[in-house]
Amino acid sequence: MRLVVPILVFCLAACQLQTEDEARAALTRWLYPGEQLAFGAERRCVAAAYRLSNTMIRARVVRSDFADQAVWHIQRGQAVALQHPDQTPHDLSVALMSSNLARGLGLITAATGPRACMTDAMARGTYTLMMTPGAMLIYDPVAYSVVIADFDRMVAVYLRTRY
């Protein structure tokens, strides 16, 4: 019986791509997450939503206004934050795909792959953020993760997929 509990704990941990603490730590590299609103994880995906405690972004992410400039950083394995007051994260991802199809597809996969880890309410909220002009899109090509942050609503969604 003593052996069953550690094996069960190991199996549960191995069955998730990231734990809640690991997802928060990943988001903390770029933003200031506060209260966790939702979390879902499976072997191939993670989806988490947070209230933001601050509107600033950390210096650990490259900010870019242009897709071509973002592609340059993404090709070097750097996380990039894209934001434009008149464009949605969806618009920015389309511009990234138009600039470099392979890199753009990586972003789309990272953003859509975690759907299996979301509740319907979280999926609707993520869609709303994707269609919000001025919301920020952060893409990390190495971790296959995407963050969509809306500083007006003070919320962020963290999405990660294995592929």
C-alpha positions as a Markdown table, in Angstrom:
| # | Residue | x | y | z |
|---|---|---|---|---|
| 1 | Met | 0.0 | 0.0 | 0.0 |
| 2 | Arg | 2.9 | 2.4 | 0.8 |
| 3 | Leu | 4.2 | 1.9 | -2.7 |
| 4 | Val | 0.9 | 2.5 | -4.4 |
| 5 | Val | 0.6 | 6.2 | -3.2 |
| 6 | Pro | 4.0 | 7.4 | -4.6 |
| 7 | Ile | 3.4 | 5.5 | -7.8 |
| 8 | Leu | -0.1 | 7.1 | -8.1 |
| 9 | Val | 1.3 | 10.6 | -7.4 |
| 10 | Phe | 4.1 | 10.1 | -10.0 |
| 11 | Cys | 1.6 | 8.9 | -12.6 |
| 12 | Leu | -0.7 | 11.9 | -12.1 |
| 13 | Ala | 2.3 | 14.3 | -12.3 |
| 14 | Ala | 3.6 | 12.6 | -15.5 |
| 15 | Cys | 0.1 | 12.7 | -17.1 |
| 16 | Gln | 0.1 | 16.5 | -17.2 |
| 17 | Leu | 2.2 | 18.7 | -19.4 |
| 18 | Gln | 2.6 | 21.3 | -16.6 |
| 19 | Thr | 1.3 | 21.6 | -13.1 |
| 20 | Glu | -0.6 | 24.7 | -11.9 |
| 21 | Asp | 2.6 | 26.0 | -10.2 |
| 22 | Glu | 4.6 | 25.5 | -13.4 |
| 23 | Ala | 2.1 | 27.3 | -15.5 |
| 24 | Arg | 2.0 | 30.2 | -13.2 |
| 25 | Ala | 5.8 | 30.3 | -13.1 |
| 26 | Ala | 5.9 | 30.3 | -16.9 |
| 27 | Leu | 3.5 | 33.2 | -17.1 |
| 28 | Thr | 5.4 | 35.1 | -14.4 |
| 29 | Arg | 8.4 | 35.3 | -16.8 |
| 30 | Trp | 6.4 | 37.9 | -18.8 |
| 31 | Leu | 3.5 | 39.2 | -16.7 |
| 32 | Tyr | 2.3 | 39.6 | -13.1 |
| 33 | Pro | -0.4 | 36.9 | -12.6 |
| 34 | Gly | -2.7 | 37.3 | -9.6 |
| 35 | Glu | -5.7 | 35.1 | -8.8 |
| 36 | Gln | -6.1 | 32.0 | -10.9 |
| 37 | Leu | -9.5 | 31.9 | -12.6 |
| 38 | Ala | -9.2 | 28.5 | -14.4 |
| 39 | Phe | -6.8 | 25.7 | -15.0 |
| 40 | Gly | -6.8 | 22.6 | -17.2 |
| 41 | Ala | -4.0 | 20.2 | -18.1 |
| 42 | Glu | -3.5 | 17.0 | -19.8 |
| 43 | Arg | -0.6 | 15.1 | -21.2 |
| 44 | Arg | -0.4 | 17.3 | -24.4 |
| 45 | Cys | -1.8 | 20.7 | -23.3 |
| 46 | Val | -2.2 | 23.3 | -20.6 |
| 47 | Ala | -4.7 | 26.2 | -20.4 |
| 48 | Ala | -4.9 | 28.6 | -17.5 |
| 49 | Ala | -6.6 | 31.9 | -16.9 |
| 50 | Tyr | -5.5 | 34.6 | -14.4 |
| 51 | Arg | -6.4 | 38.0 | -13.2 |
| 52 | Leu | -3.4 | 40.3 | -13.6 |
| 53 | Ser | -2.1 | 42.2 | -10.7 |
| 54 | Asn | -0.1 | 44.7 | -12.8 |
| 55 | Thr | -0.4 | 46.1 | -16.3 |
| 56 | Met | 3.4 | 46.1 | -16.9 |
| 57 | Ile | 5.2 | 43.4 | -18.8 |
| 58 | Arg | 8.6 | 42.1 | -17.7 |
| 59 | Ala | 11.7 | 42.9 | -19.6 |
| 60 | Arg | 12.2 | 39.2 | -20.4 |
| 61 | Val | 10.1 | 39.4 | -23.5 |
| 62 | Val | 10.9 | 41.2 | -26.7 |
| 63 | Arg | 8.2 | 43.7 | -27.7 |
| 64 | Ser | 7.4 | 44.0 | -31.4 |
| 65 | Asp | 4.9 | 46.0 | -33.4 |
| 66 | Phe | 5.6 | 44.4 | -36.7 |
| 67 | Ala | 5.3 | 40.8 | -37.9 |
| 68 | Asp | 8.6 | 40.8 | -39.8 |
| 69 | Gln | 10.5 | 42.0 | -36.8 |
| 70 | Ala | 8.7 | 39.4 | -34.6 |
| 71 | Val | 9.6 | 36.6 | -37.0 |
| 72 | Trp | 13.3 | 37.6 | -36.7 |
| 73 | His | 13.2 | 37.1 | -32.9 |
| 74 | Ile | 11.1 | 34.0 | -33.1 |
| 75 | Gln | 13.6 | 32.4 | -35.5 |
| 76 | Arg | 16.2 | 32.9 | -32.8 |
| 77 | Gly | 14.0 | 31.2 | -30.2 |
| 78 | Gln | 13.0 | 34.4 | -28.3 |
| 79 | Ala | 9.6 | 35.0 | -26.9 |
| 80 | Val | 7.9 | 37.9 | -28.5 |
| 81 | Ala | 5.1 | 40.2 | -27.4 |
| 82 | Leu | 2.9 | 41.6 | -30.2 |
| 83 | Gln | 0.5 | 44.4 | -29.5 |
| 84 | His | -1.2 | 47.1 | -31.6 |
| 85 | Pro | -4.0 | 49.4 | -30.4 |
| 86 | Asp | -6.1 | 48.8 | -33.5 |
| 87 | Gln | -5.5 | 45.1 | -34.0 |
| 88 | Thr | -6.6 | 42.0 | -32.3 |
| 89 | Pro | -4.3 | 39.1 | -31.3 |
| 90 | His | -6.1 | 37.2 | -34.1 |
| 91 | Asp | -5.1 | 39.9 | -36.6 |
| 92 | Leu | -1.5 | 39.8 | -35.3 |
| 93 | Ser | -1.3 | 36.0 | -35.7 |
| 94 | Val | -2.6 | 36.3 | -39.3 |
| 95 | Ala | 0.1 | 38.9 | -40.0 |
| 96 | Leu | 2.7 | 36.6 | -38.5 |
| 97 | Met | 1.5 | 33.7 | -40.7 |
| 98 | Ser | 1.6 | 36.0 | -43.8 |
| 99 | Ser | 5.1 | 37.0 | -42.9 |
| 100 | Asn | 6.4 | 33.5 | -42.3 |
| 101 | Leu | 4.1 | 30.5 | -42.7 |
| 102 | Ala | 6.1 | 28.0 | -40.7 |
| 103 | Arg | 6.5 | 30.3 | -37.7 |
| 104 | Gly | 2.9 | 31.5 | -37.9 |
| 105 | Leu | 1.7 | 27.9 | -37.9 |
| 106 | Gly | 3.7 | 27.2 | -34.8 |
| 107 | Leu | 1.9 | 30.1 | -33.1 |
| 108 | Ile | -1.5 | 28.8 | -34.3 |
| 109 | Thr | -0.8 | 25.3 | -33.1 |
| 110 | Ala | 0.3 | 26.6 | -29.7 |
| 111 | Ala | -2.9 | 28.7 | -29.4 |
| 112 | Thr | -5.4 | 26.1 | -30.7 |
| 113 | Gly | -3.8 | 22.9 | -29.4 |
| 114 | Pro | -4.9 | 23.4 | -25.8 |
| 115 | Arg | -8.6 | 23.4 | -26.6 |
| 116 | Ala | -8.9 | 19.9 | -25.0 |
| 117 | Cys | -7.7 | 21.4 | -21.7 |
| 118 | Met | -10.4 | 24.1 | -21.7 |
| 119 | Thr | -13.9 | 24.2 | -20.4 |
| 120 | Asp | -16.4 | 25.7 | -22.8 |
| 121 | Ala | -16.5 | 28.9 | -20.7 |
| 122 | Met | -12.7 | 29.2 | -20.9 |
| 123 | Ala | -12.7 | 28.6 | -24.7 |
| 124 | Arg | -15.3 | 31.4 | -25.1 |
| 125 | Gly | -13.2 | 33.7 | -22.9 |
| 126 | Thr | -10.1 | 32.9 | -24.9 |
| 127 | Tyr | -11.9 | 33.6 | -28.2 |
| 128 | Thr | -13.1 | 36.9 | -26.8 |
| 129 | Leu | -9.6 | 37.9 | -25.9 |
| 130 | Met | -8.3 | 36.8 | -29.3 |
| 131 | Met | -10.8 | 39.2 | -30.9 |
| 132 | Thr | -10.1 | 42.2 | -28.6 |
| 133 | Pro | -8.4 | 45.1 | -30.2 |
| 134 | Gly | -5.3 | 46.2 | -28.3 |
| 135 | Ala | -4.9 | 42.9 | -26.4 |
| 136 | Met | -1.3 | 41.6 | -26.2 |
| 137 | Leu | -0.2 | 38.3 | -27.8 |
| 138 | Ile | 3.0 | 36.7 | -26.4 |
| 139 | Tyr | 4.4 | 33.7 | -28.3 |
| 140 | Asp | 7.3 | 31.5 | -27.0 |
| 141 | Pro | 8.4 | 29.3 | -29.9 |
| 142 | Val | 10.7 | 27.2 | -27.7 |
| 143 | Ala | 8.0 | 26.2 | -25.1 |
| 144 | Tyr | 5.1 | 26.2 | -27.7 |
| 145 | Ser | 3.2 | 28.6 | -25.5 |
| 146 | Val | 1.0 | 31.6 | -26.1 |
| 147 | Val | -0.3 | 34.2 | -23.7 |
| 148 | Ile | -3.2 | 36.5 | -24.6 |
| 149 | Ala | -3.4 | 39.5 | -22.2 |
| 150 | Asp | -6.1 | 42.1 | -22.0 |
| 151 | Phe | -4.9 | 45.0 | -19.7 |
| 152 | Asp | -8.2 | 46.7 | -19.8 |
| 153 | Arg | -10.0 | 43.7 | -18.3 |
| 154 | Met | -6.8 | 42.7 | -16.3 |
| 155 | Val | -6.9 | 39.1 | -17.4 |
| 156 | Ala | -4.5 | 36.8 | -19.2 |
| 157 | Val | -4.8 | 33.3 | -20.7 |
| 158 | Tyr | -1.8 | 31.0 | -20.8 |
| 159 | Leu | -1.9 | 28.2 | -23.4 |
| 160 | Arg | 0.7 | 25.6 | -24.1 |
| 161 | Thr | 0.9 | 22.5 | -26.2 |
| 162 | Arg | 3.4 | 19.8 | -26.6 |
| 163 | Tyr | 3.6 | 20.3 | -30.4 |
